[in-house]
Amino acid sequence: MPTAKEQGYAVFGSPFVGVAVAKGVPQAAIDRLRAAVAEVAKDKDFREKALKTATEIDYLPAKEFGEVWARDWKTYRPMLQGK
């Protein structure tokens, strides 16, 4: 099977994980969740355990994560839709 690049798609990046909430969640709850995720992402013990599973923690605040998400969607959308 040809790779994405061999099929003419310019792909880059690596897998990522993010946290999303439904529309209508109160801003106070979103702010609290963001703060908690940021705190966990900085925790030395958590980071060390993640590395043992070959997972590198590279926390991005919401705005920056949204930019990565948008960039990757724009890049991968044609491939995912078979265009």
N, C-alpha and C positions, 0 to 999 in steps of 0.2 A: 504494500500500500504506500503510495507517495506521501511524503511529509507535507505539512501545510505550506512550507516554503517552496517545495517542489511544485505545488499547485498554484503558486503565484500569490500567496498570502504573506504579508510582512508581519510576522508575529514576534513578540518580545514579552518580557516579563516573566513572572513566576506566580504560582498559585497564591492566593491570599484569602484571608478570612476576615469578615467584618461583622458588626452587630447592627441590626436594623430593628426599627420599631414601627408599628402601624401608625397610620395617620390618626391624628386626634389625641395622641398620648400627650399629657400635660408637659409643658416645657420644663417644669421643675423636676419631673421624673426623668426626662431625657438628660438634663444637666447632671443629676445624681448618677445615672447610669454611665455617662461619659467619664465622670470623675472616678468612679469605681474601676472601670476598664483601664483607664490610664494608670491608676495606682497599681493594679495587678500587673500590668505590662512592665512596670519598673521594678517589681519585686525580684530580688536576686534569686531566691529559692525557686520561684516559678520559672524564671528564665533558664536556670540550670536544668530543671526537669524537662522543660520544653526542648532544650538542645539534645537531651538524651534520646529524644524521638525524632531527631533531625529537623526540628522546628525552630527556626530563628524568629524571635519576637522583634518586630520593627514597628512600633506603635506610631500611627499617624492620627492627628486630630481629625475631626469630622470633615472639615473643609478639604484638607489635603487628601484624605481617603476618597472623598467624593470625586476629586479630580482624577485620581488613579482609576476609579471605577468607570468614570465617563470615558477616559482615554481607552481603556481596555474594551469597553462595550463597543466603541466606535471601530476599534481594530478587529475584534472578533465577530461582530454582528454579521458581516457578509458571509463569513465562513460557516457560522452556525446556521444561517438561513439558506446555505447552499447556493449563494450567488457568486 
